Amino acid sequence: MQCPEAGKPIIKFNHCQKHVYSFGVLRRCPLCGQDVGSRRLEEAPVSISEPFTNGHREKCSFLLRPTRGTFLREYDGRSDLHVGITSTGGVVYNYTVHGVQRDEVGWEQSVSVPLLRPGLFGLLDQWDKFLEDFSATGAWLPHRYEEDHHNCYSYALAFINCVLATEGEEPLDREEFTEKFVVPRTRKASKYIMLYHVIEEQGFYVTEPPSPQTGPGPGSGSC
């Protein structure tokens, strides 16, 4: 069952030597008006995977979502993002002006970064205790919150570094963690959001297939 925040599924099919994206399988090609019946395997429609996940179904993960609304509705690429850490049961711990929150709903459309690499699976049984104990320290009291310097991202990254320290690993600074783990996923999400909105406005979106010689070019890549 899809949650209320879920968007429509995006389908890609090939016709008129183009890649055509739409919501669901179209009966006729929007370019030539002919039936879209697939005669060859490479013309068969494929579903484009959505880069968002229900955060309450993710365990031991770093989550991002818009501070207000959802990615596919209100987010415009410049809106503020809110982040949190999930417990093993999908409760999202996040730091706000009201202190540490433990959300059981509200993160149904999130970008997720799993935190338990193979070498850290031994922490699974202790994860919830670590997260609760960390959240109970004085550093995350409501009056300590500062929008620019001591915020939800500070909280999440500090917890991640506590976990790394427990395993004897080096800490990550904000720039390193963002570039290595967050940016690849948010870049994919941004492309998907753009594609989704264009299809909403036009009914479809068309791209040139990549050239065998040059490979995918800017703006021509699929999601």
Residue pairs with C-beta under 8 A, 6 or more apart in sequence:
3 54
3 108
3 109
4 108
5 70
5 72
5 73
5 108
5 109
6 50
6 108
6 109
7 50
7 72
7 196
8 23
8 24
8 196
9 23
9 24
9 47
9 48
9 50
10 21
10 22
10 23
10 47
10 48
10 50
10 192
10 195
10 196
10 199
10 223
11 21
11 22
11 23
11 24
11 25
11 45
11 46
11 47
11 48
12 19
12 20
12 21
12 45
12 46
12 47
12 48
12 222
13 19
13 20
13 22
13 25
13 26
13 36
13 38
13 43
13 44
13 45
13 46
14 20
14 42
14 43
14 209
15 29
15 31
15 32
15 34
15 36
15 43
16 29
16 31
16 32
17 209
18 31
18 206
18 207
18 208
18 209
19 206
19 207
19 208
19 209
19 222
20 26
20 29
20 30
20 31
20 204
20 205
20 206
21 48
21 195
21 199
21 204
21 205
21 206
21 207
22 30
22 199
22 203
22 204
22 205
23 199
25 36
25 45
26 36
26 204
27 35
27 36
28 34
28 35
28 36
29 35
29 36
30 203
30 204
30 206
31 206
36 45
38 44
38 45
48 192
48 195
48 222
48 223
49 223
50 192
51 111
51 185
51 188
51 189
51 192
51 223
52 71
52 72
52 109
52 110
52 111
52 189
53 109
53 110
53 111
53 112
54 107
54 108
54 109
54 110
55 61
55 63
55 65
55 84
55 86
55 90
55 92
55 107
55 108
55 110
55 112
56 86
56 90
56 91
56 92
56 104
56 105
56 107
56 108
57 90
58 86
58 90
58 110
58 112
58 114
59 86
59 87
59 88
59 89
59 90
59 116
59 127
60 86
60 87
60 88
60 114
60 115
60 116
60 123
60 124
60 127
61 85
61 86
61 112
61 113
61 114
61 115
62 83
62 84
62 85
62 112
62 113
62 115
62 156
62 160
62 181
62 182
63 83
63 84
63 85
63 86
63 92
63 107
63 110
63 111
63 112
63 113
64 81
64 82
64 83
64 110
64 111
64 113
64 182
64 185
64 186
65 71
65 81
65 82
65 106
65 107
65 109
65 110
65 111
66 74
66 75
66 79
66 80
66 81
66 82
67 79
67 80
67 81
67 82
68 74
68 79
68 80
69 75
69 79
70 109
71 109
71 111
71 189
71 193
72 109
72 193
72 196
75 193
77 190
77 193
82 94
82 96
82 152
83 94
83 152
83 153
83 156
84 92
84 93
84 94
84 101
84 103
84 107
84 152
84 156
85 92
85 93
85 94
85 115
85 131
85 156
85 159
85 160
86 92
86 93
87 93
87 127
87 128
87 131
88 124
88 127
88 128
89 128
90 104
91 102
91 103
91 104
92 101
92 102
92 103
92 104
92 106
92 107
93 100
93 101
93 102
93 103
93 131
93 135
93 159
94 100
94 101
94 103
94 152
94 155
94 156
95 101
95 140
95 145
95 151
95 152
95 154
95 155
95 156
96 145
96 152
97 142
97 145
98 142
99 140
99 141
99 142
99 145
100 135
100 136
100 140
100 155
111 185
111 186
111 189
112 185
113 181
113 182
113 185
115 160
115 163
116 123
116 124
116 127
119 167
120 163
120 167
123 130
123 163
123 166
123 167
130 159
130 162
130 163
130 166
131 159
134 158
134 159
134 162
138 144
139 158
140 155
144 150
145 151
153 174
157 172
157 174
157 177
160 172
160 177
161 171
161 172
164 170
164 171
164 172
165 171
172 180
188 223
191 221
191 223
192 223
195 205
195 223
198 205
199 205
207 219
207 220
207 222
208 220
209 220
210 216
210 217
210 220
210 221
211 217
216 222
